């Protein structure tokens, strides 16, 4: 039986941090994080190492629970970023011990590849024939009637170049107020706008719900926030009927274990969960999630060490390799071990 034997903290040239957990059979699980800093992470690691040393490397859930219980037993409240990295490392170590890709431990694939919301720069580089299903356009904070005309002109110009089957995700960057949004929605009927993200700045739950009710009859689904960082925040958005989509960063919410709970709650209420990032950890979750039809591209701490997953046209896919199927970049050094 393989046992956990060592934990290490690693750093690359850019100062990004990752955690590696080793088993006595030479296998390794890893996860990257941005918060806390390396100095702060070193304060937590000795207690985490003491908790995990000698544990069965295949017992992912039990090992993760023992780390979470440090909050109750030792009053150690781990930052979410670090907990997410530990989750990834323990899950990968378990998958490697079973010689399986991680997605197999999550219930198996529900899709062979996962689409992403492509920006205009991707279209210019790869062409519209690359299999794009969703295009992400930006609705700027242009004020007054002239601003509305400018927004609509940009949307019309982009939409005219797209096949009718391509759905549009309009990212508004919280640049609109209530009246602006109401007027704009009236004009959207001529375009295939399927999703709207972040239309209003500082909107409360009731306001979000009201505008979801405005958008839905026009065939538009609302994603009112950038990311739901915890199960609690996701549950509030869903239970108050504020969202058709929620976005979650797997590296900030507590890892795959926590994201599975959010996905289950979203599925029970008919809400999409859109993972952000195209790193290997996010992709293994996305291809196994029934409520994640596409991902949204953004930089994640994982990409600094392992890069993005494999892409074919306008979709990413996972390889049939044990664990997450990735290796550390060559410019990585160990800064702490126990």
C-alpha positions as CSV (number, residue, x, y, z in Angstrom):
1,X,0.0,0.0,0.0
2,X,1.4,3.4,-1.0
3,X,1.7,5.9,1.8
4,X,2.1,9.7,1.8
5,X,5.8,10.4,2.6
6,X,6.5,14.1,1.9
7,X,5.1,17.5,1.1
8,X,7.0,20.2,-0.9
9,X,6.5,23.8,-1.8
10,X,7.7,24.8,-5.2
11,X,8.2,28.2,-6.9
12,X,8.9,29.2,-10.5
13,X,10.8,32.2,-11.9
14,X,7.7,34.4,-11.8
15,X,7.2,33.7,-8.1
16,X,4.1,31.5,-8.6
17,X,3.7,28.8,-6.0
18,X,2.7,25.1,-6.1
19,X,2.3,22.3,-3.7
20,X,3.5,18.7,-4.3
21,X,2.5,15.6,-2.2
22,X,4.7,12.5,-2.6
23,X,4.0,8.9,-2.0
24,X,6.6,6.3,-1.0
25,X,6.2,4.6,-4.4
26,X,7.5,7.7,-6.2
27,X,4.2,9.0,-7.4
28,X,3.3,12.7,-7.0
29,X,0.2,14.8,-6.9
30,X,0.3,18.6,-7.3
31,X,-1.7,21.8,-7.3
32,X,-0.9,25.5,-7.8
33,X,-2.1,28.6,-6.0
34,X,-1.7,32.4,-5.8
35,X,-2.8,32.9,-2.2
36,X,-1.4,32.8,0.4
37,X,2.2,33.9,-0.2
38,X,5.1,31.4,-0.1
39,X,6.1,32.7,3.4
40,X,2.6,32.3,4.8
41,X,2.2,28.9,3.2
42,X,5.3,27.7,4.9
43,X,3.6,28.4,8.3
44,X,0.8,26.0,7.4
45,X,2.8,23.2,5.8
46,X,4.5,21.6,8.9
47,X,1.0,20.9,10.4
48,X,-0.4,19.7,7.1
49,X,2.6,17.4,6.6
50,X,2.2,16.0,10.1
51,X,-1.4,15.3,9.4
52,X,-0.9,13.5,6.1
53,X,2.4,11.6,6.6
54,X,1.8,7.9,6.6
55,X,-1.8,8.2,5.3
56,X,-3.0,5.9,2.5
57,X,-2.3,7.7,-0.8
58,X,-5.4,6.3,-2.4
59,X,-7.8,7.6,0.3
60,X,-8.5,11.0,-1.3
61,X,-11.7,12.0,0.5
62,X,-10.4,10.8,3.9
63,X,-7.1,12.6,3.5
64,X,-8.8,15.8,2.4
65,X,-11.2,15.7,5.4
66,X,-8.3,15.3,7.8
67,X,-6.8,18.5,6.4
68,X,-10.1,20.4,6.7
69,X,-10.4,19.1,10.3
70,X,-7.3,21.1,11.2
71,X,-9.7,24.0,11.5
72,X,-11.6,22.3,14.4
73,X,-8.7,20.4,16.0
74,X,-5.9,23.0,15.8
75,X,-7.8,26.2,14.9
76,X,-5.9,26.4,11.6
77,X,-8.1,28.0,8.9
78,X,-6.4,27.3,5.6
79,X,-6.8,30.0,2.8
80,X,-9.1,28.8,0.0
81,X,-6.4,28.9,-2.6
82,X,-4.1,26.6,-0.6
83,X,-7.0,24.2,0.2
84,X,-7.8,24.1,-3.5
85,X,-4.2,23.1,-4.3
86,X,-4.2,20.4,-1.6
87,X,-7.5,19.0,-3.0
88,X,-5.9,18.8,-6.5
89,X,-2.7,17.2,-5.2
90,X,-4.5,14.6,-3.1
91,X,-7.0,13.8,-6.0
92,X,-4.2,13.4,-8.5
93,X,-2.1,11.2,-6.1
94,X,-5.1,8.9,-5.7
95,X,-5.8,8.7,-9.5
96,X,-2.2,7.9,-10.2
97,X,-2.2,5.2,-7.6
98,X,-5.1,3.6,-9.6
99,X,-3.5,4.4,-13.0
100,X,-6.6,6.4,-14.0
101,X,-7.2,9.9,-15.3
102,X,-8.8,12.1,-12.7
103,X,-12.0,12.5,-14.6
104,X,-12.7,8.7,-14.0
105,X,-12.8,9.4,-10.3
106,X,-15.4,12.1,-11.0
107,X,-17.8,9.8,-12.6
108,X,-16.3,9.6,-16.1
109,X,-16.7,11.8,-19.1
110,X,-20.0,13.2,-20.2
111,X,-18.4,14.8,-23.3
112,X,-15.2,14.1,-25.2
113,X,-14.3,17.8,-25.5
114,X,-15.3,21.1,-24.0
115,X,-16.1,24.3,-25.9
116,X,-14.9,27.7,-24.8
117,X,-16.2,31.2,-25.3
118,X,-13.8,32.5,-28.0
119,X,-12.9,36.2,-28.2
120,X,-12.5,38.1,-31.4
121,X,-8.7,37.8,-31.3
122,X,-9.1,34.0,-31.5
123,X,-11.4,34.3,-34.5
124,X,-8.9,36.6,-36.3
125,X,-6.1,34.1,-35.6
126,X,-7.9,30.8,-36.3
127,X,-10.8,31.7,-38.6
128,X,-14.5,31.2,-38.1
129,X,-14.3,27.7,-39.6
130,X,-12.4,26.4,-36.5
131,X,-15.7,25.1,-35.0
132,X,-16.5,28.0,-32.8
133,X,-19.8,27.6,-30.9
134,X,-19.7,30.6,-28.6
135,X,-18.2,34.0,-29.1
136,X,-17.5,36.4,-26.2
137,X,-18.1,40.1,-27.1
138,X,-17.6,43.1,-24.9
139,X,-20.4,45.6,-24.2
140,X,-18.5,48.8,-23.2
141,X,-19.5,51.4,-20.6
142,X,-20.5,54.0,-23.3
143,X,-23.0,56.5,-21.9
144,X,-26.2,57.9,-23.2
145,X,-27.9,57.4,-26.5
146,X,-24.7,57.7,-28.5
147,X,-23.1,55.1,-26.2
148,X,-26.0,52.7,-26.9
149,X,-25.5,53.3,-30.6
150,X,-21.8,52.5,-30.3
151,X,-22.4,49.3,-28.4
152,X,-25.0,48.2,-30.9
153,X,-22.8,49.1,-33.8
154,X,-20.0,46.9,-32.4
155,X,-22.3,44.0,-31.7
156,X,-23.9,44.2,-35.1
157,X,-20.5,44.4,-36.8
158,X,-19.3,41.3,-35.0
159,X,-22.5,39.4,-35.3
160,X,-22.7,40.0,-39.1
161,X,-19.5,38.0,-39.5
162,X,-20.7,35.0,-37.5
163,X,-22.7,32.0,-38.7
164,X,-26.3,32.0,-37.2
165,X,-25.6,28.9,-35.1
166,X,-22.9,30.7,-33.1
167,X,-24.1,31.9,-29.8
168,X,-23.0,35.3,-28.4
169,X,-21.8,35.8,-24.8
170,X,-22.0,39.6,-24.1
171,X,-19.6,40.6,-21.3
172,X,-20.7,44.0,-20.0
173,X,-18.0,44.5,-17.2
174,X,-20.6,46.0,-14.9
175,X,-20.7,49.0,-17.1
176,X,-24.5,49.6,-17.4
177,X,-27.2,51.0,-15.1
178,X,-30.8,49.8,-15.0
179,X,-32.3,52.2,-17.6
180,X,-29.4,51.5,-20.0
181,X,-29.9,47.8,-19.7
182,X,-33.6,47.9,-20.3
183,X,-33.1,50.0,-23.5
184,X,-30.4,47.8,-24.8
185,X,-32.3,44.6,-24.3
186,X,-35.0,45.9,-26.6
187,X,-32.5,46.1,-29.4
188,X,-31.0,42.6,-28.9
189,X,-33.8,40.7,-30.7
190,X,-31.9,41.1,-34.0
191,X,-28.8,39.3,-32.7
192,X,-28.1,35.8,-31.4
193,X,-27.2,37.0,-27.9
194,X,-27.6,34.0,-25.7
195,X,-25.8,34.9,-22.5
196,X,-25.2,38.2,-20.7
197,X,-22.5,38.5,-18.1
198,X,-22.0,41.3,-15.5
199,X,-24.4,43.9,-16.8
200,X,-24.9,45.9,-13.6
201,X,-22.5,47.3,-11.0
202,X,-23.2,46.7,-7.4
203,X,-26.6,44.9,-8.0
204,X,-28.3,43.3,-5.0
205,X,-30.1,39.9,-5.1
206,X,-33.5,41.5,-5.9
207,X,-32.1,43.6,-8.7
208,X,-30.4,40.6,-10.2
209,X,-33.6,38.5,-10.1
210,X,-35.6,41.4,-11.7
211,X,-33.2,41.6,-14.6
212,X,-33.1,37.9,-15.1
213,X,-36.9,38.1,-15.4
214,X,-36.4,40.8,-18.1
215,X,-33.7,38.9,-20.0
216,X,-35.2,35.4,-20.1
217,X,-38.3,36.2,-22.2
218,X,-35.9,37.6,-24.8
219,X,-34.0,34.3,-24.9
220,X,-31.0,35.6,-22.9
221,X,-29.5,33.9,-19.9
222,X,-28.0,35.9,-17.1
223,X,-24.6,35.5,-15.3
224,X,-24.7,38.3,-12.7
225,X,-21.3,37.9,-11.1
226,X,-17.7,37.2,-12.2
227,X,-17.2,34.2,-9.9
228,X,-19.0,32.5,-7.0
229,X,-16.1,31.8,-4.8
230,X,-17.8,29.5,-2.2
231,X,-20.7,27.1,-2.0
232,X,-22.5,29.7,0.2
233,X,-22.3,32.5,-2.4
234,X,-23.3,30.1,-5.2
235,X,-26.2,28.8,-3.2
236,X,-27.4,32.3,-2.5
237,X,-27.4,33.3,-6.2
238,X,-29.2,30.1,-7.1
239,X,-31.8,29.9,-4.3
240,X,-32.8,33.6,-4.8
241,X,-33.3,32.9,-8.6
242,X,-30.7,35.5,-9.6
243,X,-28.8,33.5,-12.2
244,X,-29.1,31.2,-15.1
245,X,-25.3,30.7,-15.0
246,X,-22.7,30.9,-12.2
247,X,-19.0,31.0,-12.8
248,X,-16.6,29.3,-10.5
249,X,-12.8,29.2,-10.2
250,X,-11.7,25.8,-9.1
251,X,-8.5,27.2,-7.6
252,X,-10.4,29.6,-5.3
253,X,-13.5,27.8,-4.2
254,X,-11.8,24.9,-2.3
255,X,-11.0,22.6,-5.2
256,X,-12.9,19.9,-7.1
257,X,-14.5,18.5,-3.9
258,X,-16.2,21.8,-3.3
259,X,-17.0,22.4,-6.9
260,X,-18.9,19.1,-7.1
261,X,-21.2,20.3,-4.3
262,X,-21.8,23.5,-6.2
263,X,-22.5,21.6,-9.4
264,X,-25.0,19.3,-7.7
265,X,-26.9,22.3,-6.3
266,X,-26.8,24.0,-9.7
267,X,-28.1,20.9,-11.4
268,X,-31.0,20.4,-8.9
269,X,-32.1,24.0,-9.8
270,X,-31.6,24.0,-13.5
271,X,-28.6,26.4,-13.5
272,X,-25.4,26.1,-15.5
273,X,-22.0,26.1,-13.9
274,X,-19.3,27.6,-16.1
275,X,-15.7,26.8,-14.9
276,X,-13.1,29.5,-15.6
277,X,-9.7,28.5,-17.0
278,X,-8.4,25.9,-19.4
279,X,-5.8,24.3,-17.2
280,X,-5.7,20.5,-16.7
281,X,-7.5,20.5,-13.4
282,X,-10.4,22.6,-14.7
283,X,-10.7,20.5,-17.9
284,X,-11.0,17.2,-16.0
285,X,-13.8,18.6,-14.0
286,X,-15.5,20.2,-17.0
287,X,-15.6,17.1,-19.2
288,X,-17.3,15.2,-16.3
289,X,-19.8,17.9,-15.4
290,X,-23.4,17.6,-16.7
291,X,-24.0,21.3,-16.0
292,X,-20.9,22.8,-17.7
293,X,-21.5,23.0,-21.5
294,X,-18.5,25.3,-22.0
295,X,-15.6,27.1,-20.1
296,X,-14.5,30.7,-20.1
297,X,-10.8,31.4,-20.7
298,X,-8.8,33.2,-18.0
299,X,-5.4,32.8,-16.5
300,X,-5.1,30.4,-13.6
301,X,-2.2,29.6,-11.2
302,X,-2.1,26.1,-12.7
303,X,-1.1,27.5,-16.2
304,X,2.0,29.1,-14.8
305,X,3.4,25.6,-14.0
306,X,1.7,23.3,-16.4
307,X,0.3,25.4,-19.2
308,X,-3.2,24.9,-20.7
309,X,-4.7,21.6,-21.7
310,X,-4.7,20.2,-25.3
311,X,-6.8,22.2,-27.8
312,X,-8.3,21.0,-31.1
313,X,-9.9,23.9,-32.9
314,X,-12.4,25.7,-30.6
315,X,-12.5,23.0,-28.0
316,X,-10.2,21.5,-25.3
317,X,-9.8,17.9,-24.4
318,X,-8.2,15.7,-21.8
319,X,-5.5,13.0,-22.5
320,X,-5.8,9.4,-21.4
321,X,-3.0,9.7,-18.9
322,X,-2.9,8.9,-15.1
323,X,-3.7,11.9,-12.9
324,X,-4.1,15.2,-14.6
325,X,-1.6,14.2,-17.3
326,X,0.8,17.1,-16.7
327,X,4.3,17.7,-15.5
328,X,6.0,20.7,-13.9
329,X,7.8,23.2,-16.1
330,X,11.6,23.0,-16.0
331,X,12.2,26.4,-14.2
332,X,10.6,25.1,-11.0
333,X,12.6,24.8,-7.7
334,X,11.7,23.4,-4.3
335,X,11.8,26.0,-1.5
336,X,10.4,23.9,1.3
337,X,10.0,20.2,2.1
338,X,8.9,18.1,5.0
